[in-house]
Amino acid sequence: MQLSSERQVPASPKAVWTALNDPEVLRGCIPGCESITLLGPDQYELVMAVKIGPVSAKFKGKMSLTDIKPPHSYSIVFEGQGGMAGFAKGSAAVVLQPQAQTDTTMLQYNVEAQVGGKIAQLGSRLIDSSAKKMADDFFARFVAVFAPAGVDEAGVSPASIAEEIRRTETPATTPEFPGPWSRMVGFLKSLFQRKSLN
């Protein structure tokens, strides 16, 4: 399986590099990741839940960083075992390129992987589409790390959305009527009050 793509990140190469080497940032961005533990210099142990089609499994594996050239590029070598579901192993090349006249970085990656066991029996099309979705989810979350706090990619604050929902779902206790309708409502109220007094 081969997978390559690129994503523009709204941050400098140095900031992107720091985030890519932060286990907590990676844990929050990798879909299904339960833990990342530093074993030694540039070596990590990962535990993650993976679902490909009808097959669900918990994979435990190791990831090593090689050919490190901060803050420009490195290679990742990984392998994982998912019990009866099978195994996965491979490598990925990651390159960071600063974008001229903007404080952004183009993150490029190229992944080569092999899978075996029950997962391999699902077929290359399903495996490739699942891998692409995982990569897309990862980079969507990773880019969001550098977004302004409390604002999504569309520039909308979740707090403002919640307030709008609360306002529209809460019935008004005293309805307001614009223009001449307010005078009519006032007249009807006074008319009913007179009748009740009589």
C-alpha positions in Angstrom: 0.0 0.0 0.0 1.3 3.5 -0.9 -0.2 6.8 0.2 1.1 10.3 -0.4 -0.3 13.7 0.0 0.4 17.2 1.3 -1.3 19.6 3.6 -0.8 23.3 4.3 -0.4 24.1 8.0 -0.9 27.6 9.3 2.4 27.7 11.3 6.1 28.0 10.8 8.2 24.9 10.1 9.7 25.1 13.6 6.3 25.1 15.3 5.1 22.3 13.0 8.2 20.3 13.8 7.7 20.7 17.5 4.1 19.5 17.3 5.1 16.5 15.2 7.5 15.5 17.9 5.1 16.0 20.8 3.6 12.7 22.0 0.5 14.4 23.5 -0.2 16.3 20.3 0.1 13.1 18.2 -2.1 11.1 20.6 -4.8 13.7 20.2 -4.5 13.7 16.4 -4.1 10.0 15.5 -7.6 8.4 15.1 -8.2 5.7 17.7 -4.9 6.3 19.5 -5.1 5.4 23.2 -1.5 6.0 24.2 2.0 7.0 23.0 4.9 6.1 25.3 8.4 7.3 24.9 10.7 4.3 25.1 14.0 6.0 24.3 15.5 8.6 22.0 13.2 8.9 19.0 11.4 5.6 19.8 7.8 5.3 20.8 5.3 2.6 21.8 1.7 3.1 20.5 -1.6 1.5 21.4 -4.5 2.3 19.1 -7.9 0.9 18.1 -8.4 0.4 14.4 -11.5 -0.5 12.4 -11.3 -1.4 8.7 -14.6 -2.6 7.3 -16.0 -5.3 9.5 -12.7 -5.9 11.3 -12.0 -4.1 14.6 -8.8 -4.6 16.6 -6.5 -3.0 19.1 -3.0 -2.7 17.7 0.2 -2.4 19.8 3.3 -1.4 18.0 6.5 0.6 17.9 7.5 3.7 16.0 11.0 4.9 15.4 12.2 8.2 13.9 15.3 8.1 11.5 17.1 10.4 9.1 16.2 13.3 11.3 16.9 16.7 9.9 15.2 19.3 12.1 13.1 21.2 11.3 12.9 20.0 7.7 12.4 16.2 7.5 12.5 12.8 9.0 11.5 9.2 8.3 9.2 7.0 10.4 9.6 3.2 10.7 6.6 1.5 12.3 5.3 -2.0 13.0 2.2 -3.2 14.9 0.4 -6.4 15.9 -3.3 -6.7 16.1 -3.7 -10.3 17.3 -6.1 -12.3 15.2 -6.7 -9.2 12.9 -3.2 -9.3 11.6 -0.2 -7.0 11.4 1.0 -3.8 9.8 4.5 -2.5 9.1 6.1 0.1 6.9 7.7 3.5 6.7 6.8 7.1 6.0 8.9 10.1 4.8 7.8 13.5 6.1 9.0 16.8 4.6 8.3 20.3 5.8 8.6 23.2 3.3 8.2 26.8 4.4 5.9 28.8 2.1 7.3 32.1 0.7 5.9 35.3 2.1 3.5 33.5 4.5 4.0 32.0 7.9 2.8 28.6 6.8 4.3 25.2 6.1 3.6 22.6 3.5 3.7 19.2 5.1 4.3 16.4 2.6 4.3 12.7 3.4 4.8 9.5 1.5 3.8 6.2 3.2 4.6 2.6 2.2 3.0 -0.1 4.3 2.3 -3.8 4.3 -0.6 -5.6 6.1 -1.2 -9.2 6.7 -3.6 -11.6 8.4 -7.4 -11.0 8.5 -7.0 -7.4 7.4 -5.2 -8.3 4.2 -8.2 -10.4 3.2 -10.4 -7.4 3.0 -9.0 -6.3 -0.3 -6.7 -3.4 -1.3 -9.6 -1.0 -2.2 -11.1 -1.1 1.3 -7.7 -1.0 3.0 -6.6 2.0 0.9 -9.8 4.0 1.5 -9.6 3.3 5.2 -6.0 4.4 5.3 -6.7 7.6 3.4 -9.6 8.4 5.8 -7.3 7.9 8.8 -4.7 10.2 7.2 -7.3 12.9 6.4 -8.7 12.7 9.9 -5.2 13.0 11.4 -4.2 16.1 9.3 -7.6 17.8 9.9 -7.0 17.5 13.7 -3.3 18.5 13.3 -4.1 21.6 11.4 -6.8 22.5 14.0 -4.1 22.5 16.7 -2.8 25.8 15.1 -6.3 27.3 14.6 -7.3 30.2 17.0 -8.8 28.9 20.2 -12.5 28.5 20.2 -12.9 29.0 16.5 -13.4 26.3 13.9 -12.1 26.2 10.3 -15.1 28.2 9.1 -14.4 31.0 11.6 -17.4 30.1 13.8 -17.2 30.0 17.6 -18.7 26.9 19.1 -19.8 29.1 22.1 -21.7 31.3 19.8 -23.4 28.3 18.2 -24.4 27.0 21.6 -25.8 30.4 22.6 -27.9 30.6 19.5 -29.3 27.1 20.0 -30.1 27.9 23.6 -31.8 31.2 22.6 -33.9 29.6 19.9 -34.9 26.6 21.9 -36.0 28.6 24.9 -39.6 29.9 24.5 -40.0 33.5 25.1 -42.1 34.3 28.2 -43.2 37.7 26.9 -43.6 37.7 23.1 -42.8 41.0 21.4 -44.7 42.3 18.4 -43.3 44.8 16.0 -44.8 48.0 14.8 -48.6 48.4 14.8 -49.1 44.9 16.1 -47.9 46.0 19.6 -50.7 48.6 19.7 -53.3 46.1 18.7 -52.2 43.6 21.4 -52.3 46.5 23.9 -55.8 47.4 22.8 -57.0 43.8 23.1 -55.5 43.4 26.6 -57.2 46.5 27.8 -60.5 45.4 26.3 -60.4 42.1 28.1 -59.5 43.7 31.3 -62.5 46.0 31.1 -64.8 43.1 30.5 -63.4 41.2 33.4 -64.0 44.3 35.7 -67.6 44.6 34.5 
